[in-house]
Amino acid sequence: MFLTFLSDLGYEDAFLGVCKGVIARIAPDVTVLDVLHLVQAQDVEQGAGVLASAVPYLPAPAVHLALVDPFRTVPARGIAVRTVDGSTFVAPDNGLASQAWDVAGGAVEAYVLDNPALWMPDAARTFRARDVFSPVAARLAAGLPIGQVGSRVELAELERLELRAPSVDDDHVHAEVVQVDHFGNLTLNVQRSHLEAAGINLGDDVELRCGGKTRQVRFTLTYGEVPRNRLALCEDSFRTITVAVNQGSAATTLRARRADPVVIARLHAAAPVVAAPVRVYDQAPSSVTA
């Protein structure tokens, strides 16, 4: 069985290594696949988007451990959710895995992680990643039936996190940056169909408004189709519209961050300039004297 792991734990300290150590002690034969551990701290929306986009390329069935868990006075409960493809998502009930459930075919049953016999002894309130989520995920990957993790919960009671959809207004698409990757590319919440609904087709030049700047860019298949250090609007490997710079960073060029608004507008061809009519005389006009 594979266990995939996404988190905001980073690499600057021992948190991630300790969690993976707990998994290895409980389920040494399970293969752990790291999806991403550099989700911005406590950014549940970013984690949800990354997980949902990655699931189609991950093994199935698998146990998917997702940990972006902002601390609350009353912490979000831990849950295990089984999906149509046979996978199990282990995550806080804060919407983090809800988009990914749909990608995996939809949720079919869910349980609260309230069986302390599966946790680490003397579980700390502030390190549930180590003491609750990691040991439960490891046991599930090793074959534990999902019903043993705790109390069953109705699917309708689980918290969901919906993606904010773009809007098409005549020849404009109003969108937002949903991800800034390692290369500075800006992933938008836009598909090619949204651009086409605004009359924008591959090869067109468009007006891009982002970060207080307005630029004219081309909608291309890849960013390699524009000169070096030039902006391009293109589809990424996940079929999502992205703003990129050939051999550069769109985030730096536009000073843009995740959740920034973006407007993409169709450029209309300028009306042709019509010259004033020229009056032609059959003969030179007579001189006029005062």
SESE-700940 format. One record per residue (C-alpha): residue number from 1; residue in one letter; x, y, z. Coordinates in Angstrom, 2 decimals. Layout:
! residues N
+-----+--------+---------+---------+---------+
| num | residu |      xx |      yy |      zz |
+-----+--------+---------+---------+---------+
| NUM |      A |       X |       Y |       Z |
...
+-----+--------+---------+---------+---------+
***
This chain:
! residues 290
+-----+--------+---------+---------+---------+
| num | residu |      xx |      yy |      zz |
+-----+--------+---------+---------+---------+
|   1 |      M |    0.00 |    0.00 |    0.00 |
|   2 |      F |    1.13 |    3.53 |   -0.73 |
|   3 |      L |    0.77 |    6.39 |    1.74 |
|   4 |      T |    0.97 |    9.86 |    0.18 |
|   5 |      F |    1.82 |   12.82 |    2.37 |
|   6 |      L |    1.06 |   16.53 |    1.92 |
|   7 |      S |    1.64 |   19.13 |    4.63 |
|   8 |      D |    2.81 |   22.59 |    5.62 |
|   9 |      L |    5.50 |   21.14 |    7.93 |
|  10 |      G |    8.41 |   22.36 |    5.79 |
|  11 |      Y |   12.01 |   21.17 |    5.98 |
|  12 |      E |   13.55 |   23.67 |    8.40 |
|  13 |      D |   13.07 |   21.53 |   11.51 |
|  14 |      A |   12.39 |   17.97 |   12.62 |
|  15 |      F |    8.57 |   17.98 |   12.45 |
|  16 |      L |    8.31 |   16.24 |    9.09 |
|  17 |      G |   11.03 |   13.71 |    9.85 |
|  18 |      V |    9.41 |   12.81 |   13.16 |
|  19 |      C |    6.03 |   12.20 |   11.50 |
|  20 |      K |    7.62 |    9.98 |    8.87 |
|  21 |      G |    9.51 |    8.19 |   11.63 |
|  22 |      V |    6.23 |    7.40 |   13.40 |
|  23 |      I |    4.81 |    6.04 |   10.15 |
|  24 |      A |    7.89 |    3.89 |    9.56 |
|  25 |      R |    7.82 |    2.43 |   13.08 |
|  26 |      I |    4.17 |    1.40 |   12.75 |
|  27 |      A |    4.14 |    0.37 |    9.07 |
|  28 |      P |    7.73 |   -0.26 |    7.89 |
|  29 |      D |    6.60 |   -1.95 |    4.66 |
|  30 |      V |    4.42 |    0.95 |    3.52 |
|  31 |      T |    5.83 |    3.20 |    0.79 |
|  32 |      V |    5.52 |    6.91 |    1.59 |
|  33 |      L |    5.23 |    9.33 |   -1.35 |
|  34 |      D |    5.84 |   13.00 |   -0.56 |
|  35 |      V |    3.48 |   15.26 |   -2.51 |
|  36 |      L |    4.40 |   18.65 |   -1.01 |
|  37 |      H |    5.54 |   19.87 |    2.39 |
|  38 |      L |    5.96 |   23.54 |    1.50 |
|  39 |      V |    2.30 |   24.54 |    1.59 |
|  40 |      Q |    2.27 |   28.03 |    3.09 |
|  41 |      A |    1.85 |   27.77 |    6.85 |
|  42 |      Q |   -1.80 |   27.12 |    7.76 |
|  43 |      D |   -2.97 |   27.86 |    4.20 |
|  44 |      V |   -5.76 |   25.31 |    3.89 |
|  45 |      E |   -6.95 |   26.61 |    0.50 |
|  46 |      Q |   -3.53 |   26.20 |   -1.08 |
|  47 |      G |   -3.17 |   22.70 |    0.33 |
|  48 |      A |   -6.62 |   21.73 |   -0.92 |
|  49 |      G |   -5.88 |   22.91 |   -4.44 |
|  50 |      V |   -2.52 |   21.15 |   -4.64 |
|  51 |      L |   -3.92 |   17.88 |   -3.31 |
|  52 |      A |   -6.86 |   17.88 |   -5.72 |
|  53 |      S |   -4.59 |   18.55 |   -8.71 |
|  54 |      A |   -2.15 |   15.80 |   -7.65 |
|  55 |      V |   -4.62 |   12.98 |   -6.92 |
|  56 |      P |   -5.14 |   11.91 |  -10.58 |
|  57 |      Y |   -1.41 |   11.13 |  -10.78 |
|  58 |      L |   -1.08 |    9.30 |   -7.45 |
|  59 |      P |   -1.53 |    5.55 |   -6.86 |
|  60 |      A |   -5.05 |    4.29 |   -6.27 |
|  61 |      P |   -6.10 |    2.94 |   -3.95 |
|  62 |      A |   -3.84 |    4.64 |   -1.42 |
|  63 |      V |   -3.96 |    6.33 |    1.96 |
|  64 |      H |   -3.64 |   10.09 |    1.47 |
|  65 |      L |   -2.40 |   11.89 |    4.58 |
|  66 |      A |   -2.98 |   15.66 |    4.37 |
|  67 |      L |   -1.93 |   17.95 |    7.22 |
|  68 |      V |   -2.57 |   21.66 |    7.11 |
|  69 |      D |   -4.12 |   22.18 |   10.50 |
|  70 |      P |   -4.46 |   25.77 |   11.78 |
|  71 |      F |   -4.74 |   25.71 |   15.54 |
|  72 |      R |   -8.16 |   26.63 |   16.87 |
|  73 |      T |   -9.51 |   26.99 |   20.37 |
|  74 |      V |  -11.58 |   23.94 |   19.50 |
|  75 |      P |   -9.35 |   22.01 |   17.05 |
|  76 |      A |  -10.85 |   20.65 |   13.86 |
|  77 |      R |  -11.55 |   16.98 |   14.41 |
|  78 |      G |   -9.51 |   14.42 |   12.54 |
|  79 |      I |  -11.34 |   12.33 |    9.97 |
|  80 |      A |  -10.77 |    9.35 |    7.68 |
|  81 |      V |  -12.82 |    9.36 |    4.47 |
|  82 |      R |  -13.15 |    6.44 |    2.06 |
|  83 |      T |  -13.70 |    7.29 |   -1.62 |
|  84 |      V |  -15.09 |    5.47 |   -4.64 |
|  85 |      D |  -11.62 |    4.51 |   -5.92 |
|  86 |      G |  -10.89 |    2.66 |   -2.66 |
|  87 |      S |   -8.56 |    5.31 |   -1.26 |
|  88 |      T |   -8.73 |    6.77 |    2.24 |
|  89 |      F |   -8.07 |   10.42 |    3.05 |
|  90 |      V |   -6.80 |   11.19 |    6.55 |
|  91 |      A |   -6.99 |   14.91 |    7.33 |
|  92 |      P |   -8.43 |   17.55 |    9.64 |
|  93 |      D |  -12.11 |   18.25 |    9.07 |
|  94 |      N |  -11.42 |   21.74 |    7.73 |
|  95 |      G |  -12.08 |   21.16 |    4.04 |
|  96 |      L |   -8.46 |   20.34 |    3.21 |
|  97 |      A |   -9.24 |   17.05 |    1.44 |
|  98 |      S |  -12.78 |   17.80 |    0.29 |
|  99 |      Q |  -11.89 |   18.80 |   -3.29 |
| 100 |      A |   -9.67 |   15.73 |   -3.63 |
| 101 |      W |  -12.53 |   13.41 |   -2.58 |
| 102 |      D |  -14.45 |   14.48 |   -5.64 |
| 103 |      V |  -11.45 |   13.84 |   -7.90 |
| 104 |      A |  -11.21 |   10.33 |   -6.42 |
| 105 |      G |  -14.82 |    9.63 |   -7.38 |
| 106 |      G |  -16.56 |   11.04 |   -4.32 |
| 107 |      A |  -16.75 |   10.13 |   -0.64 |
| 108 |      V |  -18.66 |    7.01 |    0.39 |
| 109 |      E |  -18.08 |    6.83 |    4.16 |
| 110 |      A |  -16.32 |    8.80 |    6.89 |
| 111 |      Y |  -15.14 |    8.31 |   10.48 |
| 112 |      V |  -13.84 |   10.60 |   13.20 |
| 113 |      L |  -10.37 |    9.76 |   14.54 |
| 114 |      D |  -11.60 |    9.40 |   18.10 |
| 115 |      N |  -10.13 |    6.00 |   19.04 |
| 116 |      P |   -7.16 |    6.99 |   21.27 |
| 117 |      A |   -5.88 |    3.42 |   21.30 |
| 118 |      L |   -4.49 |    4.14 |   17.82 |
| 119 |      W |   -2.72 |    7.36 |   18.79 |
| 120 |      M |    0.72 |    7.85 |   20.24 |
| 121 |      P |    0.78 |    7.60 |   24.06 |
| 122 |      D |    0.26 |   10.91 |   25.88 |
| 123 |      A |   -0.73 |   12.69 |   22.66 |
| 124 |      A |    0.09 |   16.40 |   22.72 |
| 125 |      R |   -2.59 |   18.94 |   21.82 |
| 126 |      T |   -0.18 |   20.94 |   19.64 |
| 127 |      F |    1.42 |   18.16 |   17.57 |
| 128 |      R |   -1.51 |   16.13 |   16.31 |
| 129 |      A |    0.39 |   15.51 |   13.05 |
| 130 |      R |    2.78 |   13.27 |   14.98 |
| 131 |      D |    0.51 |   11.91 |   17.67 |
| 132 |      V |   -2.85 |   11.37 |   15.93 |
| 133 |      F |   -2.82 |   11.69 |   12.14 |
| 134 |      S |    0.46 |    9.92 |   11.34 |
| 135 |      P |   -0.13 |    6.80 |   13.46 |
| 136 |      V |   -3.71 |    6.41 |   12.26 |
| 137 |      A |   -2.72 |    6.85 |    8.60 |
| 138 |      A |    0.10 |    4.34 |    9.05 |
| 139 |      R |   -2.24 |    1.74 |   10.55 |
| 140 |      L |   -4.75 |    2.22 |    7.73 |
| 141 |      A |   -2.00 |    1.81 |    5.14 |
| 142 |      A |   -0.95 |   -1.38 |    6.91 |
| 143 |      G |   -4.44 |   -2.82 |    6.56 |
| 144 |      L |   -6.50 |   -1.56 |    9.52 |
| 145 |      P |  -10.24 |   -1.46 |    8.58 |
| 146 |      I |  -11.41 |    2.14 |    8.40 |
| 147 |      G |  -14.29 |    1.49 |   10.79 |
| 148 |      Q |  -11.82 |    0.94 |   13.66 |
| 149 |      V |  -10.46 |    4.50 |   13.65 |
| 150 |      G |  -13.47 |    5.84 |   15.52 |
| 151 |      S |  -17.10 |    6.93 |   15.28 |
| 152 |      R |  -18.91 |    7.01 |   11.96 |
| 153 |      V |  -20.00 |   10.47 |   10.78 |
| 154 |      E |  -22.47 |   11.49 |    8.09 |
| 155 |      L |  -20.86 |   12.82 |    4.92 |
| 156 |      A |  -23.15 |   15.85 |    4.96 |
| 157 |      E |  -21.62 |   16.90 |    8.31 |
| 158 |      L |  -18.09 |   17.19 |    6.93 |
| 159 |      E |  -16.67 |   20.62 |    6.18 |
| 160 |      R |  -16.20 |   21.37 |    2.50 |
| 161 |      L |  -13.98 |   23.93 |    0.82 |
| 162 |      E |  -15.31 |   25.02 |   -2.53 |
| 163 |      L |  -13.13 |   26.51 |   -5.24 |
| 164 |      R |  -13.95 |   30.09 |   -6.17 |
| 165 |      A |  -14.91 |   30.00 |   -9.81 |
| 166 |      P |  -13.92 |   32.67 |  -12.34 |
| 167 |      S |  -16.59 |   34.83 |  -13.93 |
| 168 |      V |  -16.92 |   35.70 |  -17.60 |
| 169 |      D |  -18.26 |   39.19 |  -18.31 |
| 170 |      D |  -18.66 |   39.65 |  -22.05 |
| 171 |      D |  -15.03 |   39.94 |  -23.24 |
| 172 |      H |  -13.43 |   39.79 |  -19.75 |
| 173 |      V |  -12.56 |   36.90 |  -17.44 |
| 174 |      H |  -12.30 |   37.80 |  -13.76 |
| 175 |      A |  -10.06 |   35.27 |  -12.01 |
| 176 |      E |   -7.55 |   34.89 |   -9.21 |
| 177 |      V |   -4.14 |   33.39 |   -8.56 |
| 178 |      V |   -4.60 |   30.04 |   -6.83 |
| 179 |      Q |   -0.98 |   28.91 |   -6.77 |
| 180 |      V |    2.51 |   30.35 |   -7.17 |
| 181 |      D |    4.94 |   27.56 |   -7.92 |
| 182 |      H |    8.67 |   27.20 |   -7.39 |
| 183 |      F |    9.39 |   28.84 |  -10.75 |
| 184 |      G |    7.17 |   31.86 |  -10.11 |
| 185 |      N |    4.41 |   30.72 |  -12.47 |
| 186 |      L |    0.94 |   31.97 |  -11.53 |
| 187 |      T |   -1.72 |   29.26 |  -11.73 |
| 188 |      L |   -5.19 |   30.75 |  -12.19 |
| 189 |      N |   -8.63 |   29.29 |  -11.42 |
| 190 |      V |   -9.30 |   29.36 |  -15.16 |
| 191 |      Q |   -9.68 |   26.75 |  -17.90 |
| 192 |      R |   -9.41 |   27.31 |  -21.64 |
| 193 |      S |  -13.22 |   27.12 |  -21.91 |
| 194 |      H |  -13.52 |   30.29 |  -19.78 |
| 195 |      L |  -11.24 |   32.19 |  -22.16 |
| 196 |      E |  -13.10 |   30.92 |  -25.20 |
| 197 |      A |  -16.38 |   32.05 |  -23.62 |
| 198 |      A |  -14.91 |   35.58 |  -23.61 |
| 199 |      G |  -13.93 |   35.26 |  -27.27 |
| 200 |      I |  -10.25 |   34.59 |  -26.53 |
| 201 |      N |   -8.63 |   31.87 |  -28.64 |
| 202 |      L |   -5.19 |   30.34 |  -28.83 |
| 203 |      G |   -2.78 |   32.76 |  -30.48 |
| 204 |      D |   -4.72 |   35.88 |  -29.51 |
| 205 |      D |   -3.14 |   38.83 |  -27.74 |
| 206 |      V |   -4.95 |   39.75 |  -24.53 |
| 207 |      E |   -4.81 |   42.45 |  -21.92 |
| 208 |      L |   -3.69 |   41.09 |  -18.54 |
| 209 |      R |   -4.33 |   43.10 |  -15.39 |
| 210 |      C |   -2.61 |   41.84 |  -12.25 |
| 211 |      G |   -0.77 |   43.36 |   -9.31 |
| 212 |      G |   -1.68 |   46.88 |  -10.35 |
| 213 |      K |   -0.08 |   46.39 |  -13.76 |
| 214 |      T |   -1.59 |   46.06 |  -17.22 |
| 215 |      R |    0.31 |   44.07 |  -19.81 |
| 216 |      Q |   -0.39 |   42.86 |  -23.32 |
| 217 |      V |    0.42 |   39.15 |  -23.54 |
| 218 |      R |   -0.22 |   36.32 |  -25.98 |
| 219 |      F |   -2.28 |   33.19 |  -25.29 |
| 220 |      T |    0.12 |   30.44 |  -26.37 |
| 221 |      L |    0.50 |   26.69 |  -26.05 |
| 222 |      T |    3.68 |   27.09 |  -23.96 |
| 223 |      Y |    5.70 |   29.93 |  -22.51 |
| 224 |      G |    8.56 |   28.89 |  -24.79 |
| 225 |      E |    6.71 |   30.47 |  -27.71 |
| 226 |      V |    7.47 |   34.00 |  -26.51 |
| 227 |      P |   10.90 |   35.66 |  -26.32 |
| 228 |      R |   13.04 |   35.33 |  -23.21 |
| 229 |      N |   11.82 |   37.35 |  -20.22 |
| 230 |      R |    8.42 |   37.94 |  -21.86 |
| 231 |      L |    5.07 |   37.11 |  -20.26 |
| 232 |      A |    2.78 |   34.48 |  -21.73 |
| 233 |      L |   -0.66 |   33.11 |  -20.95 |
| 234 |      C |   -0.70 |   29.35 |  -21.47 |
| 235 |      E |   -1.99 |   25.99 |  -20.24 |
| 236 |      D |    0.15 |   24.16 |  -17.71 |
| 237 |      S |    0.62 |   20.40 |  -17.42 |
| 238 |      F |   -2.64 |   20.15 |  -15.44 |
| 239 |      R |   -4.63 |   21.88 |  -18.24 |
| 240 |      T |   -5.00 |   24.99 |  -16.10 |
| 241 |      I |   -4.39 |   28.51 |  -17.40 |
| 242 |      T |   -1.11 |   29.92 |  -16.10 |
| 243 |      V |    0.78 |   33.19 |  -16.38 |
| 244 |      A |    4.46 |   32.48 |  -16.97 |
| 245 |      V |    7.65 |   34.22 |  -18.06 |
| 246 |      N |   10.03 |   32.48 |  -20.43 |
| 247 |      Q |   13.15 |   31.86 |  -18.30 |
| 248 |      G |   11.85 |   34.18 |  -15.61 |
| 249 |      S |    9.29 |   34.60 |  -12.83 |
| 250 |      A |    5.79 |   35.92 |  -13.45 |
| 251 |      A |    5.33 |   36.42 |   -9.70 |
| 252 |      T |    8.35 |   38.74 |   -9.60 |
| 253 |      T |    7.49 |   40.52 |  -12.84 |
| 254 |      L |    3.92 |   41.26 |  -11.72 |
| 255 |      R |    4.60 |   41.33 |   -7.96 |
| 256 |      A |    1.73 |   38.89 |   -7.60 |
| 257 |      R |    0.80 |   36.49 |   -4.81 |
| 258 |      R |   -1.73 |   33.75 |   -4.26 |
| 259 |      A |   -5.32 |   35.03 |   -4.06 |
| 260 |      D |   -4.52 |   38.19 |   -6.04 |
| 261 |      P |   -7.25 |   39.13 |   -8.54 |
| 262 |      V |   -6.54 |   38.87 |  -12.25 |
| 263 |      V |   -8.50 |   40.20 |  -15.21 |
| 264 |      I |   -7.96 |   38.83 |  -18.72 |
| 265 |      A |   -9.58 |   40.90 |  -21.47 |
| 266 |      R |   -9.92 |   40.32 |  -25.18 |
| 267 |      L |   -8.19 |   42.94 |  -27.30 |
| 268 |      H |  -10.39 |   44.33 |  -30.02 |
| 269 |      A |   -8.90 |   45.18 |  -33.38 |
| 270 |      A |   -8.57 |   48.91 |  -33.87 |
| 271 |      A |  -10.91 |   50.42 |  -36.42 |
| 272 |      P |   -9.13 |   51.18 |  -39.69 |
| 273 |      V |   -8.11 |   54.78 |  -40.17 |
| 274 |      V |  -10.01 |   56.33 |  -43.07 |
| 275 |      A |   -8.14 |   59.14 |  -44.83 |
| 276 |      A |   -9.98 |   62.38 |  -45.50 |
| 277 |      P |  -11.18 |   62.60 |  -49.11 |
| 278 |      V |   -8.84 |   64.44 |  -51.46 |
| 279 |      R |  -10.47 |   66.98 |  -53.73 |
| 280 |      V |   -9.22 |   66.73 |  -57.26 |
| 281 |      Y |   -9.57 |   69.66 |  -59.68 |
| 282 |      D |   -9.72 |   69.27 |  -63.44 |
| 283 |      Q |   -7.74 |   72.46 |  -63.63 |
| 284 |      A |   -6.00 |   74.72 |  -61.25 |
| 285 |      P |   -8.42 |   76.91 |  -59.34 |
| 286 |      S |   -8.46 |   80.53 |  -60.37 |
| 287 |      S |   -6.57 |   82.93 |  -58.16 |
| 288 |      V |   -8.61 |   85.05 |  -55.85 |
| 289 |      T |   -7.57 |   88.67 |  -55.45 |
| 290 |      A |   -8.63 |   90.88 |  -52.65 |
+-----+--------+---------+---------+---------+
***
